[in-house]
Amino acid sequence: MVTDIYGNILMIREKIAQAAHRSGRSEKVVKLVAVSKTRSVEEMEEAVRYGVDAIGENRVQEAVSKWDPSAPRSQVPWHLVGHLQKNKARKAFDIFSCVHSIDSLQLAEALQMLCNEKDRDLEILIQVNIGCDPGKFGIPVEEVPGLVEAVIRKCTMLDVSGFMTVLPLGLDEKSTRSFFAATRDLRDAMEVRFGRRFPCLSMGMSGDFVQAVMEGSTMVRIGSAIFGPRYH
């Protein structure tokens, strides 16, 4: 319902503001990405109407079925927050302004070729498997410097703006904050190593976005807390 989505977004914004202030930051630095996996275009329109900063989709094929550049839902940026296969890179490139899930040089190079072809840059985030979870995508921490260096050197039209992570399931609050803090510390170390800023930290979902913001997240990826539980 419209009122549910509106009320949920207000509540999330308030929680973001409180968490940001506790960490000495402004809530304005935290973007709210509405993850619309399995959601209708009508629900997406409502979320955009009530002020989310971006739409996040997990699957390229589903995004293609919803994308309409003339529709209100497409007037905010669309982010790919799920895993990207190389064979779907072209379709993704035509829709998304930011890809959160870069985890290999081969994938980055495929996007770089499209940047050259289309003559436009693309914002990307490096996905880090900070919890060493075999069920999650992303690269191990020890491989991050090598991938970042290679992408910066070889893929000059990709804007490496930061890092994304998805935590293992079932963590308590202390472990959750510890993993988010470790991702922030990794980002800070990469800034020192490469002498440049990586301002974006895509951390936090419906169940842990408060802890993520307290540990420095600048993008939270929220689905069920905006739209309600998924039933399919």
C-alpha positions in Angstrom: 0.0 0.0 0.0 1.0 3.6 -0.7 0.8 4.6 3.0 2.9 1.5 4.0 5.8 2.4 1.6 5.6 6.1 2.6 5.6 5.3 6.3 8.4 2.8 6.0 10.6 5.2 4.1 10.1 7.9 6.7 10.9 5.4 9.5 14.1 4.3 7.7 15.2 7.8 7.0 14.8 8.6 10.7 16.8 5.6 11.7 19.5 6.5 9.2 19.6 10.0 10.6 19.9 8.8 14.2 22.7 6.3 13.3 24.6 8.8 11.2 24.5 11.4 14.0 25.8 8.8 16.5 28.8 8.3 14.2 29.4 12.0 13.9 28.1 12.3 10.3 25.1 13.9 8.5 22.4 11.7 7.2 22.7 13.5 3.9 25.8 11.4 3.1 23.8 8.1 3.2 21.9 7.1 0.1 18.8 5.0 0.3 18.7 2.4 -2.4 15.3 0.7 -2.7 15.9 -3.0 -3.7 12.9 -3.9 -5.9 13.6 -7.6 -6.5 10.2 -9.3 -7.3 8.4 -6.0 -6.7 5.9 -4.5 -9.1 6.5 -1.4 -11.1 3.7 0.3 -9.2 5.6 -0.3 -5.9 8.7 1.0 -7.5 6.9 4.1 -8.6 5.7 4.7 -5.0 9.2 4.3 -3.6 10.6 6.9 -6.1 7.7 9.2 -5.4 8.5 9.2 -1.7 12.1 10.0 -2.0 14.5 7.0 -2.3 17.8 7.9 -3.9 18.1 5.0 -6.3 16.4 1.8 -7.4 18.4 -1.4 -6.8 17.9 -4.6 -8.8 19.5 -8.0 -8.2 18.9 -9.6 -11.6 19.6 -8.1 -14.9 16.8 -9.9 -16.7 14.2 -8.7 -14.2 15.5 -5.2 -14.5 15.1 -5.3 -18.2 11.5 -6.3 -17.9 10.8 -3.2 -15.6 13.0 -0.6 -17.3 11.2 2.2 -19.1 13.4 5.3 -19.5 10.2 7.5 -19.8 8.6 6.2 -16.6 8.9 8.1 -13.2 10.6 5.0 -11.7 13.5 5.5 -14.1 14.1 9.1 -13.2 16.4 8.1 -10.3 19.6 6.1 -10.9 19.3 2.3 -11.1 22.0 0.3 -9.4 22.8 -3.4 -9.9 23.2 -4.8 -6.5 23.3 -8.5 -7.4 25.9 -10.7 -9.1 26.7 -9.8 -12.7 27.6 -12.4 -15.3 29.8 -11.4 -18.2 27.2 -12.5 -20.7 24.7 -10.0 -19.3 27.1 -7.1 -19.1 25.7 -5.4 -22.2 22.1 -5.4 -21.0 23.3 -4.2 -17.6 25.3 -1.4 -19.1 22.2 0.0 -20.8 20.2 0.3 -17.6 22.4 0.8 -14.6 24.5 3.8 -13.6 26.3 1.9 -10.9 27.3 -1.8 -10.5 27.9 -2.8 -6.9 29.2 -6.3 -7.6 32.5 -6.2 -9.4 34.5 -9.2 -8.3 36.9 -10.0 -11.1 39.1 -8.2 -13.6 37.4 -10.1 -16.5 34.1 -8.6 -15.5 35.6 -5.1 -15.2 37.2 -5.5 -18.6 33.9 -6.5 -20.2 32.3 -3.3 -18.8 35.3 -1.2 -20.0 34.8 -2.4 -23.5 31.2 -1.2 -23.4 32.4 2.1 -22.0 34.6 2.5 -25.0 31.9 1.5 -27.4 29.2 3.7 -25.8 31.6 6.5 -24.9 30.5 6.9 -21.4 32.0 6.2 -17.9 30.4 3.8 -15.4 30.5 3.9 -11.6 31.5 0.6 -10.0 32.0 -0.8 -6.5 34.3 -3.7 -5.7 32.4 -6.5 -3.9 34.3 -7.8 -0.9 33.5 -11.1 0.9 34.4 -9.6 4.2 33.1 -12.6 6.2 34.7 -15.3 4.0 31.3 -16.8 3.5 31.3 -19.5 0.8 27.7 -18.7 0.1 28.4 -15.1 -0.9 29.9 -13.5 -4.0 32.8 -11.1 -3.7 36.6 -11.4 -3.4 38.6 -12.2 -0.3 40.2 -9.2 1.5 43.7 -10.3 0.5 42.8 -10.0 -3.2 41.3 -6.5 -3.0 44.6 -4.5 -3.6 45.4 -6.4 -6.7 42.0 -6.1 -8.2 41.7 -2.4 -7.4 45.2 -1.7 -8.9 44.4 -3.7 -12.1 41.0 -2.1 -12.6 42.4 1.5 -12.1 45.2 0.8 -14.5 43.4 -1.1 -17.2 39.8 0.1 -17.1 40.2 3.9 -17.2 36.5 4.6 -17.9 35.3 2.7 -14.8 35.0 5.0 -11.8 36.0 2.8 -8.8 34.1 4.7 -6.2 34.3 2.3 -3.3 33.3 -1.1 -1.9 30.3 -3.3 -1.3 29.8 -6.2 1.1 27.0 -8.6 2.1 27.5 -10.1 5.6 27.0 -13.8 6.5 23.6 -14.6 8.0 22.9 -15.1 11.7 25.4 -12.6 13.1 24.9 -10.9 16.4 25.2 -7.1 16.6 28.8 -7.1 17.8 29.9 -9.3 14.9 27.8 -7.3 12.5 29.4 -4.1 13.5 32.9 -5.7 13.5 32.5 -6.9 9.8 31.2 -3.5 8.7 34.1 -1.8 10.6 36.5 -4.1 8.9 35.1 -3.1 5.5 35.5 0.6 6.4 39.0 0.0 7.5 39.8 -1.8 4.3 38.5 1.1 2.3 40.6 3.5 4.4 43.7 1.4 3.8 43.1 1.4 0.1 42.8 5.2 0.1 46.2 5.4 1.7 47.7 2.8 -0.6 46.4 4.3 -3.9 46.5 8.0 -2.8 42.9 8.6 -3.8 39.4 8.6 -2.3 37.0 5.7 -2.4 34.0 7.6 -1.0 31.3 4.9 -1.3 30.6 2.1 1.1 27.6 0.0 0.1 26.9 -1.7 3.4 23.7 -2.6 5.2 20.3 -4.2 4.3 16.9 -4.3 5.9 18.1 -6.2 9.0 21.4 -4.4 9.7 21.4 -1.0 8.0 21.5 0.8 11.3 24.7 -0.9 12.3 26.1 -0.3 8.9 25.5 3.4 9.0 27.0 3.6 12.5 30.2 2.0 10.9 30.4 4.4 8.0 28.0 3.1 5.3 27.2 5.7 2.5 24.6 3.4 0.7 22.1 1.1 2.3 20.3 -1.4 0.2 16.8 -1.8 1.6 14.1 -4.1 0.2 11.6 -5.7 2.7 11.9 -2.8 5.2 10.5 -0.5 2.5 8.1 -2.9 0.6 7.2 -5.5 3.2 7.9 -9.2 3.2 8.3 -11.0 -0.1 5.8 -13.8 -0.7 7.2 -15.1 -4.0 
